[in-house]
């Protein structure tokens, strides 16, 4: 489960993109989230990467796109 999820704009509203930070299994992760849903890990990928990506997509849909 992702904990302490936060995001902030990477550029501005004309060029969407976000930096997301969160904790997963007691480890902090940072990633860039592009407007097309592409995720680039800044500090290394978490274990169970595919499941974590799904959780991030759901959180971004809820917080940004809704």
C-alpha angles and dihedrals in degrees: 000000000000116000134190093014116185136163137191132185115274095202120351137293093280091057105039119208133122142206110226126196129187145143122251121179091349093305126111118231134187127195142167113240115201125206090253091057097257112148123205116189114225098189102029131289121286123239113271088027096179093055092047091050090053091052091049092050090052092049093048092049089053098044104032111021101038 
